[in-house]
Amino acid sequence: MFTYAQTNLQLYRQLAAEGYPSAEIGAVAGAYELGLRLFPGTYRGSGKPFLAHLVGTASVLASLRVRTPVVAAGLLHAAYSHGEFGDGWRGMSGGKRAEVRRAVGEEVEDLVARYTLLEWEPRTIRELRARLDTMTAVERDVILLRLANELDDHLDLGILYLADVARRREFMQADLPAAVEMAARLGFPSLARGLSETFAEVAGADVAPGLRRGRGESFRIPFASHRPRLRVALSHLIARRPWR
């Protein structure tokens, strides 16, 4: 059984226990503060708070004693794919990248941007595995971010609570053994073991169908006090649309 932090306070204690200097723990805390602004009311498809997933990913990385920028990038790895920057759109832009860069620095932001651009599907996983040994140090860090993400996603049987559990489990069994291999080849046997044991647990377990949510992707629930404003804004947008 692998136990990782799921709150910022647990993560800070873990970092201190792992010997990270106070200034570096402060840098991770800065990444978390940005995460608070980017992921309000946001959840994984299972219903797990998105911030808990981000902290869990960073905790996996901290357990490997990797460099602090990589841990901080783990906390923000989904900033561009799921973060709320106030414009209503997902994806990277120059303005969003500048905002993240100001908050956490160029190195962390570069890792987050590279993670966003990383394609992770059966074909590309095979390609990544084939060229792993020739990757640059930064590219290997991005793969490590992805592997940590996969571990946190599958811990606590996370994917079994999704509506598309059959597809997720098939992907895990057919394509994610490559993740175990890559973790070992990157020099992190404990991560390889964690992935292997967690995938085996998910493969042999199930949850009551009533616990599965009616969606497979992450989602956001607007705060109740914001909903009237959203309706007003939407009505203005509709009113301003040209007639067709």
C-alpha positions in Angstrom: 0.0 0.0 0.0 1.4 3.4 -1.0 0.5 6.5 0.9 1.0 9.9 -0.6 0.0 13.4 0.4 -3.4 14.7 -0.6 -3.4 18.1 1.1 -0.9 20.9 0.9 -0.1 20.5 4.6 0.7 16.8 4.2 2.9 17.7 1.2 4.9 20.3 3.2 5.5 17.9 6.0 6.6 15.2 3.5 9.0 17.6 1.8 10.5 18.6 5.2 10.9 14.9 6.1 12.6 14.2 2.8 15.1 17.0 3.6 14.0 19.7 1.1 15.3 23.1 2.4 12.8 25.6 3.7 13.2 27.9 0.8 12.4 25.1 -1.7 9.3 24.1 0.3 8.3 27.7 0.1 8.6 27.6 -3.7 6.3 24.5 -3.8 3.9 26.4 -1.6 3.9 29.2 -4.1 2.9 26.7 -6.8 0.1 25.5 -4.6 -1.1 29.1 -4.1 -1.4 29.5 -7.8 -3.2 26.2 -8.0 -5.8 27.5 -5.5 -6.6 30.3 -8.0 -6.6 28.1 -11.1 -8.7 25.2 -9.8 -11.7 26.5 -7.8 -14.6 24.1 -7.6 -12.8 21.7 -10.0 -12.9 17.9 -9.6 -11.6 14.8 -11.3 -14.2 12.7 -13.1 -14.3 10.5 -10.0 -15.4 13.4 -7.8 -12.0 13.7 -6.2 -11.0 17.4 -5.7 -8.6 18.4 -8.5 -6.2 20.0 -6.0 -5.9 16.7 -4.2 -4.9 15.0 -7.4 -2.3 17.8 -8.1 -0.9 17.4 -4.5 -0.8 13.7 -4.9 1.1 13.9 -8.2 3.6 16.3 -6.5 3.9 13.9 -3.5 4.8 11.0 -5.7 7.6 13.1 -7.2 8.7 14.3 -3.8 9.0 10.6 -2.7 11.5 10.2 -5.5 13.5 13.1 -4.2 13.6 14.8 -7.5 14.5 18.5 -8.0 12.1 21.1 -6.5 11.1 22.6 -9.9 9.8 19.1 -10.9 7.8 18.8 -7.7 6.3 22.3 -8.3 5.5 21.4 -11.9 3.7 18.3 -10.6 1.5 20.6 -8.6 0.6 22.6 -11.8 0.9 20.0 -14.5 -2.8 20.5 -15.6 -2.7 24.3 -15.4 -3.3 24.8 -19.2 -5.6 21.8 -19.8 -7.9 22.4 -16.8 -7.0 25.6 -15.1 -9.3 28.6 -14.9 -7.5 31.7 -16.0 -10.7 33.8 -16.2 -11.1 33.7 -20.0 -13.4 30.7 -20.1 -11.1 28.7 -22.5 -8.7 25.8 -21.9 -5.3 25.5 -23.5 -2.1 27.5 -23.6 -1.7 31.1 -24.6 1.1 33.7 -24.3 -0.8 35.5 -21.6 -1.4 32.4 -19.5 2.2 31.3 -19.8 3.3 34.7 -18.7 1.1 34.5 -15.7 2.4 31.1 -14.6 6.0 32.3 -15.3 5.6 35.3 -13.0 4.2 33.1 -10.2 6.6 30.1 -10.3 9.5 30.9 -12.6 10.6 29.9 -16.1 11.8 26.4 -15.4 8.6 25.3 -13.7 6.4 26.9 -16.4 8.5 25.3 -19.2 7.9 21.9 -17.7 4.2 22.5 -17.4 4.0 23.7 -21.0 6.0 20.7 -22.2 3.7 18.4 -20.2 0.6 20.0 -21.9 2.1 19.3 -25.3 3.0 15.7 -24.5 0.7 13.3 -26.4 -0.1 10.2 -24.2 -1.9 7.6 -26.2 -1.1 4.1 -27.4 0.9 5.1 -30.5 2.8 7.9 -28.8 3.5 5.8 -25.7 5.3 3.3 -27.8 7.3 6.0 -29.5 8.2 7.6 -26.2 9.4 4.3 -24.8 11.5 3.6 -27.9 13.4 6.9 -27.6 13.5 7.2 -23.8 17.3 6.6 -23.6 18.1 9.4 -26.1 15.8 12.0 -24.5 17.2 15.2 -23.0 17.1 15.6 -19.2 14.1 18.0 -19.5 12.2 15.5 -21.7 12.8 12.8 -19.1 11.5 15.1 -16.4 8.3 15.5 -18.4 7.9 11.8 -18.8 8.4 11.5 -15.0 5.6 14.0 -14.5 3.3 11.9 -16.6 4.1 8.7 -14.7 3.5 10.4 -11.4 0.1 11.6 -12.7 -0.8 8.0 -13.7 0.1 6.7 -10.3 -2.1 9.2 -8.5 -4.9 8.7 -11.0 -5.0 4.9 -10.2 -4.4 5.1 -6.5 -7.5 4.4 -4.4 -9.0 2.6 -7.4 -9.6 6.1 -8.9 -10.4 5.1 -12.4 -13.1 2.6 -11.3 -15.3 5.5 -10.2 -15.6 6.8 -13.8 -18.4 6.2 -16.2 -16.0 5.0 -18.9 -14.2 2.5 -16.6 -14.0 -0.2 -19.2 -12.1 1.9 -21.6 -9.8 3.2 -18.9 -9.1 -0.3 -17.6 -8.3 -1.5 -21.1 -5.9 1.3 -21.6 -4.2 0.6 -18.3 -3.8 -3.1 -19.1 -2.8 -2.8 -22.7 -0.7 0.3 -22.8 0.4 1.4 -19.3 2.8 -1.6 -18.7 5.1 0.6 -20.7 4.8 3.2 -17.9 6.2 0.7 -15.5 9.1 -0.1 -17.8 9.8 3.6 -18.4 9.9 4.3 -14.6 12.5 1.6 -14.2 14.6 2.8 -17.1 14.5 6.4 -15.7 16.1 5.0 -12.6 13.1 5.0 -10.2 12.5 1.4 -9.2 10.1 2.4 -6.4 7.9 4.3 -8.9 8.0 1.3 -11.2 6.9 -1.0 -8.3 4.2 1.5 -7.2 2.8 1.6 -10.7 2.9 -2.1 -11.2 1.2 -2.9 -7.8 -1.4 -0.2 -8.2 -2.3 -1.3 -11.8 -2.6 -4.9 -10.5 -4.9 -3.8 -7.7 -7.1 -1.9 -10.1 -7.3 -4.8 -12.5 -8.5 -7.1 -9.8 -11.0 -4.8 -8.0 -14.4 -3.2 -8.7 -16.7 -0.7 -7.0 -20.4 -0.7 -6.8 -22.0 0.7 -10.0 -23.9 3.3 -8.0 -20.6 4.9 -7.0 -19.6 5.6 -10.6 -20.3 9.1 -11.8 -22.0 9.9 -15.1 -18.9 11.4 -16.6 -15.3 10.4 -17.3 -13.6 13.8 -17.5 -12.8 16.4 -15.0 -15.5 19.0 -14.3 -16.1 22.2 -12.5 -19.0 23.2 -10.3 -19.5 27.0 -10.2 -20.0 28.4 -6.7 -23.7 29.1 -6.0 -23.1 32.8 -5.6 -21.6 33.0 -9.1 -24.3 31.2 -11.0 -26.7 34.2 -11.3 -23.8 36.3 -12.7 -23.1 33.5 -15.2 -26.7 33.5 -16.3 -26.6 37.3 -16.8 -23.4 37.1 -18.7 -24.8 34.3 -20.9 -28.0 36.2 -21.6 -25.9 39.3 -22.7 -23.9 37.1 -25.1 -27.0 35.6 -26.6 -28.6 39.0 -27.0 -25.5 40.3 -28.8 -25.4 37.5 -31.3 -26.2 38.6 -34.8 -29.4 37.1 -36.3 -28.8 34.3 -38.8 
